[in-house]
Amino acid sequence: MRESIEKYVEQVKNVIREDHDAKQYFHGFEVTVEYGRKYAKVIVDRAAHSFVDMETGDIYKPAGWNGRAKHVRGSILSETNGKEALEASGCVRYL
């Protein structure tokens, strides 16, 4: 599961980079992952970006720093490895 989470994190980086290039932003950003018992928290520039359920692979929008929202946005186990969650959100930086 961690390998799929790492692939999802790479997609998050790529989508943000593409968005910044299209808007001609020059902004360095950092994407990290904190692994908990049940969820992996994806962090972009010290803000929670998304939560990934480590059992099911479901991607959730953050409801705050420590918790997820109720509804699933996508899955890292899909063919696109969760890219649908990034595209459907309308905002590439935060779901």
N, CA, C and O of each residue as an XYZ file, in Angstrom:
380
protein
N       0.836     -1.195      0.000
C       0.000      0.000      0.000
C       0.882      1.260      0.000
O       0.541      2.257     -0.637
N       2.010      1.212      0.712
C       2.869      2.400      0.758
C       3.402      2.779     -0.616
O       3.591      3.959     -0.912
N       3.642      1.780     -1.450
C       4.111      2.066     -2.803
C       3.051      2.838     -3.584
O       3.383      3.780     -4.304
N       1.791      2.457     -3.455
C       0.699      3.168     -4.132
C       0.537      4.574     -3.570
O       0.238      5.507     -4.315
N       0.729      4.735     -2.278
C       0.646      6.067     -1.666
C       1.765      6.945     -2.208
O       1.536      8.117     -2.509
N       2.966      6.403     -2.336
C       4.090      7.179     -2.872
C       3.826      7.590     -4.326
O       4.188      8.696     -4.726
N       3.203      6.717     -5.116
C       2.843      7.065     -6.495
C       1.811      8.189     -6.507
O       1.880      9.093     -7.339
N       0.857      8.130     -5.583
C      -0.156      9.194     -5.473
C       0.509     10.520     -5.120
O       0.164     11.561     -5.679
N       1.459     10.481     -4.197
C       2.170     11.698     -3.796
C       2.927     12.282     -4.991
O       2.963     13.501     -5.159
N       3.519     11.445     -5.806
C       4.198     11.930     -7.011
C       3.208     12.597     -7.953
O       3.536     13.601     -8.584
N       1.997     12.050     -8.056
C       0.972     12.685     -8.896
C       0.562     14.036     -8.330
O       0.351     14.985     -9.085
N       0.449     14.131     -7.017
C       0.126     15.416     -6.386
C       1.199     16.434     -6.760
O       0.880     17.559     -7.144
N       2.455     16.047     -6.651
C       3.555     16.954     -7.010
C       3.469     17.377     -8.468
O       3.619     18.557     -8.787
N       3.226     16.413     -9.355
C       3.167     16.723    -10.785
C       2.012     17.646    -11.128
O       2.181     18.572    -11.922
N       0.848     17.416    -10.549
C      -0.318     18.253    -10.834
C      -0.095     19.677    -10.323
O      -0.449     20.639    -11.005
N       0.479     19.818     -9.149
C       0.768     21.155     -8.625
C       1.810     21.843     -9.501
O       1.672     23.025     -9.817
N       2.848     21.115     -9.892
C       3.895     21.681    -10.750
C       3.309     22.137    -12.083
O       3.638     23.226    -12.555
N       2.446     21.328    -12.701
C       1.809     21.702    -13.968
C       0.946     22.944    -13.801
O       0.942     23.822    -14.663
N       0.214     23.020    -12.692
C      -0.631     24.183    -12.428
C       0.217     25.431    -12.257
O      -0.127     26.490    -12.782
N       1.320     25.321    -11.531
C       2.201     26.470    -11.319
C       2.847     26.904    -12.635
O       2.990     28.100    -12.886
N       3.236     25.951    -13.470
C       3.824     26.292    -14.768
C       2.808     27.001    -15.655
O       3.144     27.979    -16.323
N       1.579     26.520    -15.666
C       0.537     27.127    -16.497
C       0.220     28.554    -16.052
O      -0.089     29.415    -16.875
N       0.298     28.790    -14.766
C      -0.004     30.130    -14.228
C       1.249     30.979    -14.066
O       1.185     32.109    -13.584
N       2.397     30.422    -14.476
C       3.692     31.083    -14.394
C       4.048     31.501    -12.975
O       4.600     32.578    -12.748
N       3.724     30.635    -12.031
C       4.125     30.856    -10.642
C       5.549     30.355    -10.474
O       5.925     29.329    -11.042
N       6.316     31.059     -9.716
C       7.608     30.538     -9.305
C       7.509     30.326     -7.809
O       7.729     31.243     -7.018
N       7.179     29.120     -7.438
C       6.955     28.836     -6.024
C       7.467     27.443     -5.723
O       7.007     26.460     -6.304
N       8.405     27.368     -4.828
C       8.834     26.056     -4.373
C       7.808     25.517     -3.391
O       7.294     26.262     -2.557
N       7.516     24.261     -3.481
C       6.564     23.657     -2.568
C       7.117     22.321     -2.116
O       7.914     21.689     -2.809
N       6.682     21.912     -0.953
C       7.135     20.656     -0.382
C       5.936     19.757     -0.131
O       4.939     20.182      0.453
N       6.041     18.520     -0.573
C       4.986     17.534     -0.355
C       5.577     16.405      0.473
O       6.568     15.790      0.078
N       4.967     16.133      1.624
C       5.440     15.065      2.500
C       4.262     14.181      2.903
O       3.103     14.514      2.654
N       4.576     13.057      3.525
C       3.559     12.115      3.984
C       3.858     11.747      5.423
O       5.000     11.454      5.777
N       2.821     11.765      6.252
C       2.913     11.258      7.623
C       2.028     10.018      7.706
O       0.830     10.083      7.427
N       2.612      8.907      8.086
C       1.874      7.658      8.195
C       1.371      7.466      9.619
O       2.147      7.488     10.575
N       0.067      7.278      9.743
C      -0.542      6.956     11.027
C      -0.928      5.493     11.041
O      -0.511      4.721     10.179
N      -1.730      5.116     12.027
C      -2.172      3.723     12.095
C      -3.150      3.376     10.995
O      -3.063      2.301     10.402
N      -4.094      4.286     10.712
C      -5.133      3.997      9.728
C      -5.016      4.844      8.462
O      -5.363      4.379      7.376
N      -4.536      6.069      8.589
C      -4.487      6.996      7.461
C      -3.072      7.519      7.229
O      -2.275      7.654      8.157
N      -2.790      7.805      5.972
C      -1.585      8.525      5.594
C      -2.028      9.949      5.276
O      -2.946     10.157      4.482
N      -1.379     10.919      5.893
C      -1.721     12.320      5.670
C      -0.737     12.906      4.667
O       0.472     12.895      4.902
N      -1.249     13.419      3.548
C      -0.422     14.076      2.541
C      -0.415     15.562      2.874
O      -1.468     16.185      3.007
N       0.782     16.120      3.007
C       0.950     17.501      3.450
C       1.637     18.285      2.339
O       2.670     17.866      1.816
N       1.052     19.427      1.985
C       1.651     20.334      1.011
C       1.883     21.657      1.715
O       0.945     22.312      2.171
N       3.166     22.041      1.797
C       3.546     23.301      2.432
C       2.914     23.479      3.815
O       2.303     24.514      4.082
N       3.048     22.513      4.671
C       2.591     22.543      6.064
C       1.068     22.622      6.210
O       0.567     23.041      7.254
N       0.331     22.223      5.168
C      -1.132     22.158      5.234
C      -1.577     20.767      4.798
O      -1.019     20.195      3.861
N      -2.573     20.231      5.474
C      -3.097     18.915      5.096
C      -3.732     19.012      3.716
O      -4.608     19.847      3.489
N      -3.298     18.171      2.805
C      -3.824     18.156      1.443
C      -4.902     17.087      1.285
O      -5.962     17.341      0.714
N      -4.618     15.891      1.798
C      -5.564     14.790      1.698
C      -5.178     13.688      2.671
O      -4.066     13.654      3.198
N      -6.121     12.796      2.893
C      -5.894     11.626      3.737
C      -6.147     10.391      2.888
O      -7.093     10.355      2.101
N      -5.301      9.379      3.048
C      -5.462      8.128      2.313
C      -5.658      7.008      3.331
O      -4.826      6.808      4.216
N      -6.764      6.284      3.196
C      -7.031      5.132      4.053
C      -6.053      4.033      3.663
O      -6.045      3.593      2.514
N      -5.238      3.589      4.594
C      -4.185      2.628      4.282
C      -4.703      1.208      4.109
O      -3.951      0.334      3.676
N      -5.961      0.956      4.434
C      -6.541     -0.378      4.207
C      -7.271     -0.456      2.875
O      -7.128     -1.437      2.145
N      -8.055      0.576      2.551
C      -8.886      0.545      1.352
C      -8.310      1.333      0.184
O      -8.690      1.092     -0.961
N      -7.403      2.269      0.447
C      -6.841      3.111     -0.600
C      -7.700      4.306     -0.946
O      -7.391      5.025     -1.896
N      -8.778      4.542     -0.201
C      -9.663      5.676     -0.468
C      -8.978      6.988     -0.118
O      -8.242      7.081      0.864
N      -9.238      8.013     -0.953
C      -8.683      9.345     -0.758
C      -9.783     10.248     -0.216
O     -10.892     10.284     -0.750
N      -9.465     10.978      0.853
C     -10.415     11.883      1.489
C      -9.868     13.303      1.506
O      -8.660     13.517      1.605
N     -10.760     14.251      1.409
C     -10.439     15.656      1.602
C     -10.201     15.872      3.097
O     -10.834     15.196      3.908
N      -9.324     16.776      3.487
C      -9.147     17.024      4.919
C     -10.283     17.887      5.480
O     -10.757     18.808      4.815
N     -10.705     17.585      6.687
C     -11.672     18.426      7.391
C     -10.918     19.365      8.325
O     -11.508     20.262      8.926
N      -9.648     19.157      8.438
C      -8.755     19.936      9.293
C      -7.411     19.235      9.322
O      -7.181     18.283      8.576
N      -6.533     19.701     10.176
C      -5.198     19.119     10.253
C      -5.231     17.659     10.697
O      -4.463     16.843     10.188
N      -6.103     17.324     11.631
C      -6.095     15.984     12.210
C      -7.191     15.054     11.715
O      -7.252     13.903     12.147
N      -8.047     15.510     10.835
C      -9.161     14.642     10.446
C      -9.559     14.784      8.997
O      -9.239     15.767      8.328
N     -10.257     13.785      8.541
C     -10.707     13.740      7.155
C     -12.180     14.111      7.058
O     -12.918     14.076      8.042
N     -12.581     14.464      5.851
C     -13.993     14.699      5.577
C     -14.689     13.347      5.403
O     -14.031     12.307      5.361
N     -16.006     13.366      5.303
C     -16.780     12.122      5.256
C     -16.738     11.411      3.915
O     -16.771     10.181      3.873
N     -16.665     12.152      2.821
C     -16.874     11.554      1.506
C     -15.564     11.220      0.801
O     -14.587     11.964      0.883
N     -15.567     10.105      0.119
C     -14.407      9.641     -0.636
C     -14.288     10.453     -1.920
O     -15.286     10.679     -2.604
N     -13.070     10.896     -2.255
C     -12.816     11.670     -3.478
C     -12.246     10.816     -4.606
O     -12.334     11.184     -5.777
N     -11.668      9.691     -4.253
C     -11.068      8.810     -5.254
C     -10.378      7.658     -4.549
O     -10.573      7.439     -3.353
N      -9.568      6.923     -5.299
C      -8.861      5.782     -4.737
C      -7.484      5.670     -5.369
O      -7.331      5.853     -6.576
N      -6.493      5.370     -4.558
C      -5.152      5.171     -5.090
C      -5.035      3.814     -5.775
O      -4.029      3.531     -6.426
N      -6.044      2.988     -5.634
C      -6.042      1.677     -6.272
C      -6.730      1.683     -7.638
O      -6.846      0.638     -8.278
N      -7.185      2.853     -8.084
C      -7.814      2.956     -9.403
C      -6.740      2.913    -10.487
O      -5.546      2.932    -10.189
N      -7.171      2.854    -11.743
C      -6.235      2.815    -12.869
C      -5.346      4.048    -12.925
O      -4.195      3.965    -13.354
N      -5.869      5.187    -12.497
C      -5.107      6.441    -12.549
C      -4.377      6.738    -11.252
O      -3.765      7.798    -11.124
N      -4.425      5.835    -10.295
C      -3.759      5.989     -9.005
C      -4.195      7.252     -8.277
O      -3.374      7.923     -7.651
N      -5.470      7.578     -8.354
C      -6.016      8.697     -7.595
C      -6.026     10.028     -8.310
O      -6.426     11.032     -7.721
N      -5.602     10.069     -9.556
C      -5.562     11.345    -10.277
C      -6.955     11.931    -10.467
O      -7.113     13.148    -10.564
N      -7.972     11.059    -10.522
C      -9.350     11.552    -10.667
C      -9.751     12.428     -9.488
O     -10.551     13.349     -9.648
N      -9.215     12.159     -8.327
C      -9.516     12.975     -7.149
C      -8.903     14.357     -7.283
O      -9.493     15.342     -6.838
N      -7.740     14.440     -7.884
C      -7.081     15.729     -8.073
C      -7.762     16.545     -9.162
O      -7.900     17.761     -9.030
N      -8.185     15.893    -10.229
C      -8.823     16.597    -11.338
C     -10.249     17.022    -11.008
O     -10.676     18.101    -11.419
N     -10.989     16.201    -10.280
C     -12.392     16.489     -9.986
C     -12.541     17.575     -8.943
O     -13.610     18.174     -8.825
N     -11.502     17.840     -8.192
C     -11.607     18.782     -7.094
C     -11.743     20.210     -7.568
O     -12.317     21.045     -6.869
N     -11.211     20.511     -8.770
C     -11.259     21.883     -9.257
C     -10.141     22.730     -8.689
O      -9.868     23.816     -9.200
N      -9.511     22.268     -7.673
C      -8.401     22.977     -7.054
C      -7.280     21.973     -6.879
O      -7.412     21.037     -6.090
N      -6.201     22.141     -7.583
C      -5.153     21.130     -7.541
C      -4.346     21.170     -6.264
O      -3.750     20.164     -5.880
N      -4.312     22.291     -5.610
C      -3.494     22.378     -4.407
C      -4.159     21.661     -3.245
O      -3.498     20.942     -2.497
N      -5.439     21.847     -3.092
C      -6.172     21.181     -2.008
C      -7.428     20.558     -2.582
O      -8.112     21.168     -3.404
N      -7.727     19.362     -2.156
C      -8.935     18.701     -2.617
C     -10.105     19.486     -2.123
O     -11.250     19.121     -2.387
